[in-house]
Amino acid sequence: MSATAVAADQSVCAPLPVLGRDVTVPLVTGGEVTYAALDYAASAPALQRVWDDVAAYAPYYGSVHRGAGYLSQLSTDLFENSRTVVAEFLDCRDGDQVVFTRSTTDSLNLLARALPAGCEVFVFETEHHASLLPWQDARVTFLDAPPTPALAVETLERALAGRDPHGPALVCVTGASNVTGELWPVRELAAAAHAHGARIVLDAAQLAPHHPVSVKELDVDWVAFSGHKLYAPFGSGVLAGRADWLSEADPYLAGGGASRKVARRTDGGVDVEWHTTAARHEAGSPNVIGVYAIASACKALSEAGFDGLVAREQYLVGKVREGLAEVPEVRVLSLFGDEAPRVGVLSFVVRGWNSSHFAAALSAEYGIGVRDGLFCAHPLVRTLLGSEPQDAGECGAPEAAPGEKSLNAIRVSFGAGTPDEHVDRFVRAVKELVRDGAKWNYRTEDGRCVPDRG
């Protein structure tokens, strides 16, 4: 469906209010403009609802699970109620645990620490580093980037076919690529994993802010996501799913909160009885503000309705794709093909342009914030670009002349708080930069392209 057709659909909702929507930034060419935050895939702005909820709670902040006072009891109730809200948001099964962490990266490292002895891990090279790298202490099989969703399932089935189905195994897969935004066939991959006696963890960092995530319907064993991508940027994350591996593993961190009982031994050591609940992996004073922010964001997104949020995001995706398609010098990166469904994340290269230079010009001359580089998914981006690891060239020098391969890419990403004007300005800026070139001189500073202010 075209952007025009989607715009006519009455189910498309208005953008949700977010912090920073009225912030202005200076332009090198003079004057100021409202900042267009189009780097949601890195960190989304806080929903106004989240900020208001946190501000209302802040005067009542107290220690969690630590005190008998009124504020401590209130904070403890809020913390545990937030766990219930997140479990409902993810449609968890009875008996699943919701563990609060610092981020998706933290969640997946926690799970990596909880793997049973001898566990095999299967992960596609297309993953973000957060889900590609934590498994180094296990037997890891890295799978090649599949050209279609169907071949992703076939690739996994072939890899799993030769393993002992009675031994522990884990598949790690993203729900939506942080590079291309493309949706992965999670339900089918979960079915393939379970058919071969393996479990599966879903990296939902880029999926949960854009689409409903049901642990039951997708039939995944665990799901991980970050608050700072879910419009709750206060340093918290979630690992939710089956309790057995988590309750049998040593605590992720040793300390107060994770321990149920500690006693000195006569030989000078200590005996520790660890919790078997989520608290086992939540040692230390928890980030109650961050946890409450996640719960607030879950409520806000659920109440807004994902049907309308998804429809509006697809309208914005259509506007960007249609606009970029009018610029022959632009190549949008895709693993599964141009027609593959995706969330509001697109990466592209511009023939004859250094990606850092292009991103710097978008910021300095148009007030648009995007991202450039390899997006913490180096193997995937290099596969898409067909390039080998190497440093990018100097600012202003093209990374790739016509017919050569680019070294880095540019990523534009958006979501529930993005107004039409930000996307329209982005498309217009791309066209003007390609047609007219940058209006300012730029130089390299600490490896990045920045405006040359003389």
Buried (B, 14 or more C-beta within 10 A) or exposed (E): EEBEEBBEEEEBBEBBBBBEBEEEBEBBEEEEBBBBBBBBBBBBBBBBBBBEBBEEBEEEBBBBBBEEEEEBEBBBEBBBEBBEBBBBBBBBBEEBBBBBBBBBBBBBBBBBBBBBEEBBBBBBBBBBBBBBBBBEEBBBBBBEBBEEBEEBBEBBBEBBEEBEEEBBBBBBBBBBBBBBBBBBBBBBBBBBBBEBBBBBBBBBBBBBBBBBBBBEEBBBBBBBBBBBBBBBBBBBBBBBBBBBBBBEBEBBBEEEBBBEEEEEEEEEEEEEEBBBBBBBBBBEEBBBBBBBBBBBBBBBBEEBEBEBBBBBBBBBBBBBBEBBEEBEBBBBBBBBEEEBEBBBBBBBBBBBBBBBBBBBBBBBBBBBBBBBBBBBBBBBBBBBBEBEEEEBBBBBEBBBEEEEEBBBBBBBBBBBBBBBEBBBBBBEBBBBBBEEEBEBEBBBEEEBBBBBEE
